[in-house]
């Protein structure tokens, strides 16, 4: 059972956190810093809401801002997550083509070869700046 939360703290900071508890997905959107981060376990049934909120917030962000950096560090994810990541990449490609500055950073542990390889697979679809950081 999930404890899905959508929190907005301090309107001036424009910091949103969407999470569904420990060992699940955490999505942070820091509008004042033009960055978002996705981390954790993306395997629960309620990830649909989190990714759709992230994509909607990304669209709203680009209506008022010229740049965004997204940091992604997964412990584990499922096939459904791949679909949402591709949707996010398609959205980011659209804004990149429109002249917005878009960057994505994929983080993977040095001993997690599957996650490293997946990061390189996603890179193939990105028209914007994309980097992989090995931890």
N, C-alpha and C positions, 0 to 999 in steps of 0.2 A: 504494500500500500504506500502510495507516495504522499509526500507533504509538499506538493508543488507550491512554490511561492514566487510571486513577482513583487519585488521590493524596489521602491525608489526612495533613496535617502538623500536628504538635503538637496532641494531643487537646484541650488546654485552649482552643485557638483555634477549633476546629471549622471549619476552612477547607478546603473541598474544591475541587479543580480537575479538570475533565474536559476533556481536549483531545486532538486527534489531529494535532498538529503545526503547522507554520507554514502560514499562509494557510488555515486551517480554523477551525472553531468552538471557542471557549473559553467554558466555563461555570464560573463561580466562585460558590460558596455560602459565605457568611460568616455562620454561625449566630449567633455572639456579637454581631454587628452587625445581625442581622435583615435581611440583604440578599443578593441574588443578582445576578449580571450575566451577560449573554450577549452575546458580541461576535464579530465576524470574518466568516468565510466559511462559511455554512451550506449547503454544496452537496455534501459528500462522502456516500458511501454509508453511513457508520457513524453518522450523526447520530441514528438511532433510539435507540441506547444512551444517548447523551448527554441527549436530551430525556426519555426514560423515567426516567433517574436523577434528573434535575432535578424532574420531577413527583413521584416517590416521595420525594425529599428534602423537597419542599415540604409534602407530606402529613405526613411525620414532624415537620417543623418546627412546623406548626400544632398538633400534638398537645401541644407543650410551650411554645408561644409565641403571643402575641396579635397580632403584626404582622410584615409582610414587605414590603420594597420590592424590586422587580425592575427592573434597568436593562438596556435592550436597545439594542445598537448594531451593526447589521449592515453589512458592506461589500457583501455580496451574499447572496442566498438563493434557493432554488428552490421549486417548488410544494409539495414534500413538507414543507418547513419551515413553510409556511403552515398545513398540517394540524396540525403539532405546536404552533405558536403558539396556534391555536384550542383545542387540548386544554388547554394551559396556562391560557388565559383562562377556559375552563369550570371548571377546578379552582379558580382564584382567585375566580371568581364564587361558587362554592359556599361557600368560606370567608368571603367577604364577607357573604353572606346569613346565615351562622351567627354574625355579630358580630365577626369578626376584622378588623383594620385592614390593608387591602391597597392597595398603590400600585404603579403601573407607570410607568416613564419611558422613552419612546421617543426615541432620539437619531438625528438625520439631518444630514448635511452640507447647507449652504445651497444647494449646486449640484446636489444629488441629489433632483430633484423627484419621481421615482418613489418613493424611500424616504420622503419627506415625505408624499406622498399615501397610501402604504401605512399609515403611522402613523395617519393620520386614519381610514382604513378600519377598522383594528383597534379604534380608540377607540369605534366604534359598538357593539361587542359587550361592552364592559367596564361592569360595574355598579359597579365600584370606582373610586377616584381614579386618573386616567390623565392624563399630561401629555406633551407633545412638546417637545423641546429642539432648536432648530436651532443647529448648530455652524458 
